């Protein structure tokens, strides 16, 4: 972080944050909330400006300009899941937004870890060919200062197990904000009881009710046919397309579609699931105490 509170331009800024967790339906939730006339979330969904590990938006003026079109919206949001995982984000948000509210969406962390691995494959960031290989690499990556400096995306997006310790992450925030500032839900609740859950979110954000018949699913990861091809797309074609003013963009998008449509969704071994379920058990028990959310029966949706 290089910006200070005094460097942020005066004007309309967020009063609530969707903290994540990543790969738990936050993109779909944002789509549903944007349909409400009293809620504003900018088109750049995850600016991640207040994260120390990775920022999509790095300039304080650019960040403030994201909210220029908020108008008379009563609830103004920033939906950056890295704020939940990044240990520096909670005290930073307390310094900038002491009255903020927070919305959190969860799913079973074992399912979520696999979905995160799949997303990183699709983006061309992960190069290890199996979920098990990525889990084995986590301790080495976590302990490596070189990997932290050189990893091609947020460091925490490579922490497939650690970033699923939801109770531990909530406790960091609860040291800075009172419990009534948090609303917790799950992806399953949002999918199966859409109107009821969104009504809870609307009340929490202080806006009027608005019915939504179906929860919009977005961001479902399906893997890739070729990991090297995904890597080449990210490292070569993506920057080349930007440098050429988008001339190559149609070809780049065709390549991305080709790679994803012919890919298969990553899987995990049965013993991997059993081990992860056991490793998450203590954190999930604490999550029940903190948030009233019980995820101990894996139930992907």
C-alpha positions as CSV (number, residue, x, y, z in Angstrom):
1,X,0.0,0.0,0.0
2,X,1.4,3.4,-1.0
3,X,-1.7,5.6,-0.6
4,X,-2.8,7.3,2.6
5,X,-6.2,8.4,3.6
6,X,-5.3,12.0,2.7
7,X,-4.5,11.0,-0.8
8,X,-7.9,9.6,-1.6
9,X,-10.0,12.3,-3.3
10,X,-13.1,13.6,-1.6
11,X,-16.3,12.3,-3.0
12,X,-18.5,9.2,-3.0
13,X,-16.8,6.0,-1.8
14,X,-18.0,2.6,-0.7
15,X,-20.0,2.1,2.5
16,X,-20.1,-1.7,2.2
17,X,-17.7,-4.4,1.0
18,X,-18.4,-7.9,-0.3
19,X,-15.4,-9.6,1.2
20,X,-15.7,-13.0,-0.5
21,X,-15.0,-15.7,-0.1
22,X,-13.5,-16.1,-3.6
23,X,-15.2,-18.8,-5.7
24,X,-18.2,-18.8,-3.5
25,X,-20.6,-16.9,-5.7
26,X,-19.6,-13.3,-5.1
27,X,-19.7,-12.4,-8.9
28,X,-23.2,-13.7,-9.1
29,X,-24.2,-11.8,-5.9
30,X,-22.8,-8.6,-7.4
31,X,-24.9,-9.2,-10.6
32,X,-28.0,-9.6,-8.5
33,X,-27.3,-6.5,-6.4
34,X,-26.6,-4.3,-9.4
35,X,-30.2,-4.9,-10.5
36,X,-31.3,-2.9,-7.5
37,X,-31.7,0.8,-8.2
38,X,-30.4,1.8,-4.8
39,X,-27.2,-0.2,-4.9
40,X,-24.1,0.7,-6.9
41,X,-21.1,-1.6,-7.5
42,X,-18.7,-0.4,-10.2
43,X,-18.0,-2.4,-13.4
44,X,-14.5,-3.3,-12.2
45,X,-15.8,-5.8,-9.7
46,X,-12.6,-6.5,-7.8
47,X,-10.4,-3.4,-7.7
48,X,-8.6,-4.9,-4.7
49,X,-7.1,-1.5,-3.9
50,X,-6.9,-2.1,-0.2
51,X,-5.1,-5.5,-0.5
52,X,-1.4,-5.7,0.0
53,X,-0.8,-8.8,-2.1
54,X,-2.3,-7.7,-5.4
55,X,-4.2,-4.7,-6.8
56,X,-6.1,-4.4,-10.0
57,X,-6.6,-0.7,-9.4
58,X,-3.4,0.8,-7.9
59,X,-4.0,4.6,-8.2
60,X,-6.1,6.3,-5.5
61,X,-7.6,8.7,-8.0
62,X,-8.6,5.9,-10.3
63,X,-10.2,4.1,-7.4
64,X,-12.3,7.1,-6.5
65,X,-13.3,7.5,-10.1
66,X,-14.9,4.1,-10.1
67,X,-17.6,5.5,-7.9
68,X,-18.2,8.7,-9.9
69,X,-21.5,7.3,-11.3
70,X,-22.9,6.2,-8.0
71,X,-25.3,9.1,-8.0
72,X,-27.9,8.8,-5.2
73,X,-27.3,5.1,-4.5
74,X,-27.8,4.4,-0.8
75,X,-25.5,1.3,-0.8
76,X,-22.2,1.6,-2.5
77,X,-20.0,-1.4,-2.7
78,X,-16.5,-2.8,-3.4
79,X,-16.5,-6.5,-4.1
80,X,-12.9,-7.6,-3.7
81,X,-12.5,-11.1,-2.2
82,X,-8.8,-10.6,-1.6
83,X,-9.8,-8.3,1.4
84,X,-10.9,-11.4,3.3
85,X,-7.7,-13.4,2.6
86,X,-5.1,-10.6,2.9
87,X,-4.1,-10.1,6.5
88,X,-3.4,-6.4,6.0
89,X,-6.8,-5.5,4.6
90,X,-8.9,-5.6,7.8
91,X,-6.9,-2.9,9.6
92,X,-6.6,-0.9,6.4
93,X,-10.4,-0.8,5.8
94,X,-10.9,0.1,9.5
95,X,-8.6,3.2,8.9
96,X,-10.4,4.2,5.8
97,X,-14.0,3.1,6.4
98,X,-14.7,2.7,10.1
99,X,-18.5,2.6,9.6
100,X,-18.4,0.0,6.8
101,X,-20.7,-3.0,6.5
102,X,-19.5,-6.4,5.2
103,X,-21.2,-9.2,3.2
104,X,-19.7,-12.6,3.1
105,X,-20.7,-15.7,1.1
106,X,-19.3,-19.2,1.8
107,X,-19.4,-22.7,0.4
108,X,-17.6,-25.8,1.7
109,X,-13.9,-24.9,1.6
110,X,-12.8,-28.2,0.0
111,X,-15.1,-27.6,-3.0
112,X,-14.0,-24.0,-3.0
113,X,-10.3,-24.9,-3.1
114,X,-10.8,-27.0,-6.2
115,X,-12.8,-24.2,-7.9
116,X,-10.0,-21.7,-7.1
117,X,-7.4,-24.1,-8.6
118,X,-9.6,-24.4,-11.7
119,X,-9.9,-20.6,-12.0
120,X,-6.1,-20.2,-11.8
121,X,-5.6,-22.7,-14.5
122,X,-8.1,-20.9,-16.8
123,X,-6.4,-17.6,-16.2
124,X,-3.0,-19.0,-17.2
125,X,-1.5,-18.4,-13.7
126,X,-1.2,-21.9,-12.3
127,X,1.1,-24.3,-14.1
128,X,0.9,-27.4,-11.8
129,X,-1.1,-30.1,-13.7
130,X,-3.1,-31.5,-10.8
131,X,-4.9,-30.2,-7.8
132,X,-2.9,-32.6,-5.6
133,X,0.4,-31.2,-7.0
134,X,-0.8,-27.6,-6.2
135,X,-1.7,-28.6,-2.6
136,X,1.7,-30.2,-2.2
137,X,3.4,-27.0,-3.4
138,X,1.5,-24.7,-1.0
139,X,3.8,-25.0,1.9
140,X,6.9,-24.4,-0.2
141,X,5.2,-21.4,-1.9
142,X,4.0,-20.0,1.4
143,X,7.5,-20.1,2.9
144,X,9.2,-18.7,-0.2
145,X,9.9,-14.9,-0.3
146,X,10.9,-15.3,-3.9
147,X,7.5,-16.8,-4.8
148,X,5.7,-14.0,-3.0
149,X,7.6,-11.4,-5.0
150,X,7.3,-13.2,-8.4
151,X,4.0,-15.0,-8.3
152,X,1.9,-13.9,-11.3
153,X,-1.3,-13.1,-9.5
154,X,-2.3,-12.5,-5.9
155,X,-0.2,-14.7,-3.6
156,X,-3.3,-15.7,-1.7
157,X,-4.9,-17.2,-4.8
158,X,-2.2,-19.8,-4.8
159,X,-3.0,-20.7,-1.2
160,X,-5.7,-23.1,-2.0
161,X,-6.0,-24.5,1.5
162,X,-5.1,-21.5,3.6
163,X,-7.4,-19.1,1.8
164,X,-10.3,-21.4,2.9
165,X,-9.8,-20.9,6.6
166,X,-12.9,-18.8,6.8
167,X,-13.2,-18.5,10.6
168,X,-9.6,-17.4,11.0
169,X,-10.2,-14.7,8.4
170,X,-13.5,-13.5,10.0
171,X,-11.7,-13.3,13.4
172,X,-9.2,-10.8,11.9
173,X,-12.1,-8.5,10.9
174,X,-14.0,-8.9,14.2
175,X,-11.0,-7.5,16.0
176,X,-11.6,-4.2,14.1
177,X,-15.4,-4.1,13.5
178,X,-18.4,-5.1,15.7
179,X,-20.4,-8.2,14.9
180,X,-23.5,-6.3,13.7
181,X,-21.5,-5.0,10.7
182,X,-21.4,-8.5,9.1
183,X,-23.9,-10.5,7.1
184,X,-23.1,-14.1,6.4
185,X,-24.7,-16.4,3.8
186,X,-23.9,-19.3,1.6
187,X,-23.9,-20.1,-2.1
188,X,-26.4,-22.8,-1.5
189,X,-28.8,-20.5,0.3
190,X,-28.5,-17.9,-2.5
191,X,-29.2,-20.5,-5.1
192,X,-32.0,-22.3,-3.3
193,X,-33.7,-19.5,-1.4
194,X,-32.8,-16.5,-3.6
195,X,-35.6,-14.1,-2.7
196,X,-35.3,-14.8,1.0
197,X,-31.5,-14.4,1.1
198,X,-31.4,-11.3,-1.1
199,X,-34.1,-9.7,1.0
200,X,-31.8,-10.2,4.0
201,X,-28.9,-8.6,2.1
202,X,-31.2,-5.7,1.1
203,X,-32.3,-5.1,4.6
204,X,-28.8,-5.2,5.9
205,X,-27.7,-2.6,3.4
206,X,-30.6,-0.4,4.2
207,X,-32.3,-0.5,0.8
208,X,-35.9,-1.4,-0.2
209,X,-36.9,-4.9,-1.1
210,X,-36.6,-6.1,-4.6
211,X,-37.6,-9.6,-5.8
212,X,-35.2,-11.7,-7.9
213,X,-36.6,-14.9,-9.3
214,X,-33.3,-16.7,-10.0
215,X,-29.9,-16.2,-8.7
216,X,-27.6,-15.5,-11.6
217,X,-24.8,-18.0,-11.8
218,X,-21.5,-16.7,-13.0
219,X,-17.8,-17.6,-12.8
220,X,-18.2,-21.4,-12.9
221,X,-14.7,-22.8,-13.7
222,X,-14.4,-25.6,-16.2
223,X,-10.6,-26.0,-16.6
224,X,-8.6,-26.0,-19.8
225,X,-7.4,-28.5,-22.4
226,X,-3.9,-27.2,-22.3
227,X,-2.1,-25.6,-19.4
228,X,0.8,-24.4,-21.6
229,X,-1.7,-22.8,-24.0
230,X,-3.3,-20.9,-21.1
231,X,0.1,-19.7,-20.0
232,X,1.0,-18.5,-23.5
233,X,-2.3,-16.7,-23.8
234,X,-1.6,-14.8,-20.5
235,X,2.1,-14.1,-21.0
236,X,2.1,-13.4,-24.7
237,X,-1.2,-12.9,-26.4
238,X,-2.9,-10.8,-23.7
239,X,-0.2,-8.1,-23.5
240,X,0.3,-8.2,-27.2
241,X,-3.4,-7.6,-27.8
242,X,-3.3,-4.5,-25.5
243,X,-0.2,-3.1,-27.2
244,X,-1.8,-3.4,-30.6
245,X,-4.9,-1.6,-29.6
246,X,-7.1,-4.7,-29.5
247,X,-6.5,-5.8,-33.1
248,X,-5.6,-9.3,-31.9
249,X,-8.4,-9.4,-29.4
250,X,-10.9,-11.5,-31.5
251,X,-8.2,-14.1,-32.2
252,X,-7.2,-14.1,-28.5
253,X,-10.8,-14.7,-27.4
254,X,-11.2,-17.5,-29.9
255,X,-8.1,-19.2,-28.5
256,X,-9.4,-18.8,-24.9
257,X,-12.8,-20.3,-25.9
258,X,-11.1,-23.2,-27.7
259,X,-8.9,-24.0,-24.7
260,X,-11.8,-23.9,-22.2
261,X,-14.5,-25.6,-24.3
262,X,-12.2,-28.6,-24.9
263,X,-11.0,-28.8,-21.3
264,X,-12.4,-30.8,-18.5
265,X,-13.2,-29.6,-15.0
266,X,-10.3,-30.5,-12.6
267,X,-11.1,-33.2,-10.0
268,X,-9.6,-34.3,-6.7
269,X,-8.9,-37.8,-5.4
270,X,-11.2,-39.3,-2.8
271,X,-8.4,-39.4,-0.3
272,X,-7.6,-35.7,-1.0
273,X,-11.2,-34.7,-0.2
274,X,-11.2,-36.8,3.0
275,X,-7.9,-35.2,4.1
276,X,-9.0,-31.6,3.4
277,X,-12.4,-32.2,5.1
278,X,-10.5,-33.3,8.2
279,X,-8.1,-30.4,8.0
280,X,-10.9,-27.9,7.8
281,X,-13.0,-29.4,10.6
282,X,-11.7,-27.2,13.5
283,X,-12.0,-24.0,11.5
284,X,-15.6,-25.0,10.3
285,X,-16.6,-25.6,14.0
286,X,-15.4,-22.1,14.8
287,X,-17.3,-20.7,11.8
288,X,-20.5,-22.0,13.3
289,X,-19.7,-20.1,16.5
290,X,-18.8,-16.9,14.8
291,X,-21.2,-16.7,11.9
292,X,-23.9,-19.3,12.5
293,X,-22.9,-20.9,9.2
294,X,-22.5,-24.7,9.2
295,X,-20.6,-26.0,6.1
296,X,-19.4,-29.3,7.6
297,X,-21.3,-31.4,5.1
298,X,-19.7,-30.8,1.7
299,X,-22.6,-29.8,-0.6
300,X,-21.4,-28.2,-3.8
301,X,-23.9,-26.4,-6.0
